[in-house]
């Protein structure tokens, strides 16, 4: 499979569950970010929505159960954790995963000729970017404070 590097802006303004994941796992927000970015994930499956890739497995230090009550709308590009997996919401949709950040990388573009740049067996690496870089790369600033 291919190797993909995905930039993520990790911040509570776009990752409303970031602090709670840290608290739940008795670590700091920086520890959550470090654990999420220090490894490479394999695309296990595609599903739920076009372009939604189930990636695993996250470091056990940051494994967190799904939300008890799913949100009605998760913004496209939201990076999330549920149990031992991580994913990026490729389009806005309801969802019950814990949101820790957001990427400017588009993972669903039906006009491109392929549903997603990610495929089963590919590898994904996340890396942290600043708010400025996120905005410069076209990141969705609507929810930013």
C-alpha positions in Angstrom: 0.0 0.0 0.0 0.9 3.7 -0.2 2.2 5.8 2.6 0.3 9.0 3.4 1.3 11.9 5.7 -1.7 13.9 7.0 -1.2 17.3 8.8 -3.4 17.8 11.8 -4.2 21.0 13.8 -4.6 19.6 17.3 -6.4 22.1 19.4 -9.6 22.2 21.6 -11.2 24.7 19.2 -11.3 21.9 16.6 -10.8 19.0 18.9 -13.4 19.3 21.6 -12.6 15.9 23.2 -8.8 16.4 23.3 -8.7 17.5 27.0 -11.2 14.8 28.1 -9.1 12.1 26.4 -6.0 13.4 28.3 -7.9 13.4 31.6 -9.5 10.0 31.0 -6.1 8.5 30.3 -4.3 10.4 33.1 -1.9 12.3 30.8 -1.5 15.7 29.3 -2.9 17.0 26.0 0.7 17.1 24.7 1.0 13.4 25.6 -2.2 12.6 23.6 -0.8 14.5 20.6 2.6 12.8 20.9 1.0 9.3 21.2 -1.2 10.0 18.2 1.6 11.3 16.0 4.5 8.9 17.0 3.3 5.9 15.0 2.1 4.8 11.6 -1.4 3.4 11.2 -2.7 0.8 8.7 -6.0 1.3 6.9 -7.9 -1.7 8.1 -11.2 -1.0 6.3 -13.2 1.6 4.4 -16.8 2.2 5.3 -19.5 4.1 7.3 -19.3 6.9 4.8 -17.4 7.3 1.4 -13.8 7.9 2.2 -14.0 6.9 5.9 -10.9 4.9 6.7 -10.7 2.8 9.9 -7.0 3.1 11.0 -5.3 1.2 13.8 -4.2 0.7 16.3 -3.7 3.7 18.5 -1.3 3.6 21.5 -3.1 2.0 24.5 -2.3 5.2 26.4 -4.9 7.1 24.5 -7.6 4.5 23.8 -10.9 5.9 24.6 -14.5 4.6 24.2 -16.9 6.0 21.7 -19.2 8.8 23.0 -22.3 7.7 24.8 -24.3 10.1 22.7 -23.1 10.7 19.1 -23.0 14.3 17.8 -25.4 15.3 15.1 -22.7 16.9 13.0 -18.9 16.4 12.8 -17.1 18.7 10.5 -15.3 17.2 7.5 -11.6 16.7 8.3 -12.1 16.0 12.0 -9.6 13.6 13.3 -11.0 11.2 15.9 -10.4 8.2 18.2 -12.8 5.4 19.2 -11.5 2.5 21.2 -8.3 1.3 19.5 -8.9 3.0 16.2 -8.4 6.5 14.7 -10.0 8.0 11.6 -10.6 11.2 9.7 -14.2 12.2 8.9 -14.0 12.7 5.2 -17.3 14.7 5.0 -19.6 16.3 7.5 -21.8 13.7 9.2 -23.1 12.5 12.5 -20.6 10.6 14.6 -19.8 9.1 17.9 -16.0 9.2 17.9 -13.8 11.5 20.1 -12.6 14.5 18.1 -9.0 15.5 18.8 -8.1 17.8 15.9 -8.7 18.6 12.2 -6.9 18.2 8.9 -7.0 20.4 5.8 -6.4 17.2 3.7 -9.5 16.3 1.6 -10.2 12.6 1.9 -13.4 12.5 -0.1 -13.7 14.2 -3.5 -16.2 12.5 -5.8 -15.1 14.7 -8.7 -11.5 13.3 -8.5 -12.4 10.0 -10.1 -11.6 8.0 -6.9 -13.6 8.0 -3.7 -10.6 8.4 -1.5 -6.8 8.6 -1.7 -6.7 6.0 1.1 -7.2 2.3 0.4 -7.1 -0.8 2.6 -3.5 -1.8 3.3 -2.2 1.8 3.0 -0.2 3.4 5.9 -1.1 6.8 7.4 1.1 9.0 9.5 -0.3 12.1 11.3 1.8 15.1 12.1 1.0 18.3 14.0 0.8 21.7 12.4 0.2 25.2 13.7 -3.1 27.0 13.4 -1.4 29.3 10.9 -0.3 26.4 8.7 -3.7 24.8 9.0 -5.4 28.0 7.8 -2.7 28.5 5.0 -3.4 25.0 3.8 -7.1 25.8 3.5 -8.3 24.3 6.8 -11.9 25.0 7.8 -11.8 27.9 10.2 -15.5 28.2 10.9 -15.2 26.4 14.2 -11.9 28.0 15.3 -12.0 30.5 18.1 
